Structure formats: structure tokens, C-alpha cells
């Protein structure tokens, strides 16, 4: 039945209000989806998998929601208000609830599917009810009404898609950003019903709607006030040692922990985690970085390129050679570099390497930077995050190593941190194969790093002559690596010998598949 609206400007304003509500609700709905995907990629690391689960479940649930909304059409306005308040509360608290499920209950997977389904169900019920509400203001053809609604819906989705990464995440972060969107969602839904469709509500319904709005507002407000303490407590639950620094940069979550000094131990253990993955432990990181850097420095090493390693520890080892003229360090995340320059214990650990005048830091994507690089380097050190995420898998491909060849000077060497040949043998040997297929001759080797276990590297040189696995004649005094240890590092035990696996490419990132499968149980 069409609502009797005597004045033409009035029904136009009412239609505009409904379409504005569609616009806002669409933006909020997409933000909820993106928040679930982003949280999963931070906590689990599988961005493609998380996106597939969230979007697949939500789209299915939206279809179910559209069917569920059919019996509610006779009371479209109050039903819409209740749905929006419920969606605002659950969507606003979704990130907080899923983080709690991950930190304390180890139920993240089921909780994610359940949350995505419920949110999708509520979002799917919106459009049918809004369609009925729009037609009650002024009847129009089904095609025109659908066109108006979906135009507002799609434009709103665009706003939500842009607002999430460029406004909500940088300004509010994930927890508070979801709460802000929940509050906007509640205001948009309730305001529409209490203004345009007020006459369709009885007195009791209006009072109930106002009371529900107050309850939702109080719950979201309380979550806002306690979000900081909650995040600190939940984060600490994930780490063995006290968290001394935590931030979520544009690219990743950065956490620094420090152990409590124990009797009989001279030093505390400083650990850096990126998206939950251990990057180093100050107790034994020297083993890793000596094995990474010094074999590659045998030969010319005046100009050195470091890809990754924003913590400055690889640069520390490079700068032990007085004839090094320049170190160019390309690391995507300026927050990691800033932390390495400012945190006192980390700064002492890297010997203030990132403030050395010979070091130039570029906060750029290594893949993109190599495509336009013109400088030549005697040594290239690829100390990049493990290829267990879509974003990092491209840095372990034939294409990536092919981009490194042109920047190597004659006689130059490449070394790649390549994961564990014991825990992840297919990943390790796929990386080695990828380096070979890019036109290098390789020498694989591995050492024991207690915090990581058996850890491997690939030393390589362009052409058909294999580089010698040995220390430079001018190598500085080292704590771990000796000529005998390095010679033994080139030998692999019978149960962890070479595995014949294909190379990894951008279009077939096999190393990503291998890494996820092999590290799943650890």
C-alpha cells in the first residue's frame, strides 16, 4: 500500500532518505567483509584463502537472508530497524570477537565462518525490505526501483571499499574501525525508520526501538573505551614473553617481545615478530646473519644490495668490512626501519647500522624497485619474509631472481634465505630450483639456528661457474661461522637431500603451496 504523501517535495525527500540509507548500509556491509578478510590475513596469513572463505560464505548467506526477509515485508520498517541494530552490534564487535576466539579459544576458523554467515544473512535481508519501503513512499516500476536501489548500493560499496584501507585502518585501526562503522550503521537504519516511517510504528515499537538503540550504543561505546586494553591483553596471550612494542603498520603487525631477565642469564631475549612469524631472537640471531652474509662477501663487496632485513642485522654484518662503500637496503615497511633505528635494545643489537652514512634505506617494494634499478652491485642479499603469504610468494619466483641478474656486477654473488630444508624441504628446494632457472649456478647450504631449527640458504652466481662456499680472506672475527662449519654446511644428510620439485613462478607460486602444507603442523 502506498503511503499518502501530499506534497511532491516531501516524497522526493523520503525517497532520497531511503536511497541514502541504502548507500550507507552498503558501505558498512562491505567494510564488515573487508575487516574479516584483513583480520584473517594478519592472523592466519592466507589472504586469498581468507578472502575466499569470507566472500563465499557471506554471498551465500546474503541469498539466504533475502529469502528469510520475505515474511517480514508486511512489517518492513520495524523489521529493517531491528536488523540494522543487530547488524551494527554484531558487525561492530566482529573483529573483537574473532580476535578473542583466536587468542584464547583456538576456534578462529569456525568463528570466522559463523560470523561471516550471520553478517551475510543480515545484509541479505536489507535490500528486499528497503525495496518494500521505497515502494510504499511512491510506487514505480520494478525495473526502475531495482535500478535506483542497486545504483545506491554499488556506489555505497565503492565508498566502503575505499574508506576501509585509506581512512578507517590508518585512523582507527581494525578494532575501533569496526566499532565506528557499527555506530554509523545503527544511526543510518534507526534514523530512517524514526523519521520517514515513524507513522508505521506504534508507541510501544518506537519506545522499544529507542531503547534498543541506546543499548547498542552503550555496548559499542564500552567496547570502544576498553578496546586498547583488550588488544594488549589478547596480543600478550599470543606471545611467550612480555610485549614491549606493538603496532599495526600499513603492511603488517609488528611485535617486539623481551624476556624477563633470569638468574644465571646475562641478557634478555629480544624477539621480533611480523604477522606472528618470528624474525629473530637476540640469543642466536648472530648464527643466522653470519651464515647469510659472510659467504656472499667472498669476492668484490664494495657495493651491497640488501632486499628486506629492515631490522638492520644483516647490514651490521656487512659493515664489518671496512672496504664496503655503500649498502642499499630496500624494505617495504618504514615502520620496521623506524623501530630498528629507535628502539634502544634493537639499536644496540644492530650496532646502529641503519644510521651509518654508507647505508641508504629505500622503503619500496623490492620487486617493483628491481624492475627500474640501474645501479650494479657486487653482492645481493635477499633476506625476505618467508613465502607463506601471497604477497611474499612473488619474491621467491623465477621472475624475481631474473630481475636480480641485471643488477649484479661482473663477479657478483647472490644469497637467498630459503627456509628450513628439514621442516620444509619442498619449499627449500623449490627456491633453489627457481634461482637456477633464473640463470644462476647455485650452492645450497644450511646451519643450525636454535630458534628456527635447521635453516637453509642458497648462494648463487650468474653463469655456469658455481661460487665457492668459503669465508672471505678478510672476514672479521665471527662468533659462530668458521671455515670448518661452513664447509660442513654444504653437506645435507641422507634424509634431507635434494628434492626434485618444480620452480615457483608468479602464475604458479608453488612455493606458497609447499610452505603452507609443510609448516602446517609446526
ABEGO torsion letter per residue (X at the ends): XBBBBABAAAAAAAAAAAAAAAAAAAAAAAAAAAAAAAAAAAAAGBAAAAAAAAAAAAAAAAAAAAAAAAAAAABAAAAAAAAAAAAAAAAAAAAAAAAAAAAAAGAAAAAAAAAAAAAAAAAAAAAAAAAAAAAAABBBBAAAAAAAAAAAAAAAAAAAAAAAAAAAAAAAEAAAAAAAAAAAAAAAAAAAAAAAAAAABBAAAAAAAAAAAAAAAAAAAAAAAAAAAAAAAAAAAABABBBABBBBBAABBBBBBBBBBBBGBABBBBBBBBGGBBABBAAAAAAAAAAAAAAAABEBAABBBBBEGAAGAAAAAAAABAABABBBBBBABAAAAAAAAABAAAAAAAGGAAABAABBBBBBBAAAAAAABABBBABBBBBBBBAABAAAAAAABAAAAAAAAAABBBGBBBBBBAEBAAABAAAAAAAAAAAAAAGBBBBBBBBBBAAAEBBBBBBBBBEABBBBBBBBAABBBBAABBAAAAAAAABBBAAABBBBBBBBBAABBAAAAAAAAAAAAX
